[in-house]
Amino acid sequence: MAKRAENGMGTIVERKDGRFHAAVYVLAPDGTKVRKYVYGKTRDEVKDKRVELLENNRKGIPSLGSSMKLGDYLDYWVEDVIRKERSESTYAGYETVIRRFIKPHLGTRKLNALTPKDVRGFIAKLRKQKTVRGEKLSDRYVQNVFEVLRSALTNACKEELIGRNVAKLVTTPSRGDHDIEPMDEDDARAFIRAASKHWLYALWLILITTGLRKGEVLGLAWSDIDLATGRVQVRRKVQRVRGRLLFGKVKTRRSRRSIYLGEICLAALAKHRTETAKRLTESLNPAPDQPADLIFVTSTGRVVEPRNVNTMLNRILRAAKLDKMRVHDLRHTAATLLLLDGATIREVMEQLGHASISTTGNIYGHILDEAKRRMADRMNHRVTEN
């Protein structure tokens, strides 16, 4: 027998199977009100679920249903979960992937009707899709899009909207061969000679000798470095996200790491500190949230623009008569030279701040083979010399 509830609370009804249910009008992601049913073994269990839904209405939070469209769920997930729990740069990347790639292909599918076949077909379409520049999406980007979808569906499972994550039933797209173009030892020396004339010489040295990411080096402050021991604490990064310069913590626990600088880097930093003090003007203009003791700043005390580093690199490469490359290739160069010098893959993983040793192995496996060959040659020389 139904028991009359308080006004606006909905009626709790006992079913023939002994369970209870109630219908409540809840806020949908598109702002409309829809009827949603809640179920429970007892009247109190249903009452608690009903109160939770009505509290969501009061707060303006949509209450989701498994039959909602995937596009509506993704909007909720990226705005109410990712934006609140992850960094702004992560949110911006996920929002772009959802808006440009996932929703156009799968947005109208119902969340609880999505199948592994739908996901496989989606991947196939991505492999044929082109960027705004008319280029095919890279294998790596296709995998990134897939991982965003899989992560969203994992959250839907946690919120008990769906019983399974169909993306986990589909083989993860391959990243393909990694496009690595590191310098060899001679080119690295030529680059350093050319960079020695640049006002950011210390920055270039750190990039090519440590393998730090561009944003990590630009985010370094003097308080992060012990100039006596060379120990560096990597704890923040700077990047431009949707037109804004943002300072934030490095992404993962592995990225929050300590490394050591060689004497050449420490000497360059000492000179850089003196030259920076001479160059600073009275009209300082630091970026929002910029550390007061940031190392690499312009004459106005503002962090060096990340995009300008790319332009400056091209000029140095031309001066050194080297082929054009990305700033990230300096990171690959550091890792390659470390491996060829005898560093283990785990040591390189920790230096680069990779999340797992498999990531490092997948990227630098072929270089590790060359390092092993060199090691065999050195051992052969030792046992055969007189």
Disulfide bonds with the S-S distance in Angstrom:
none
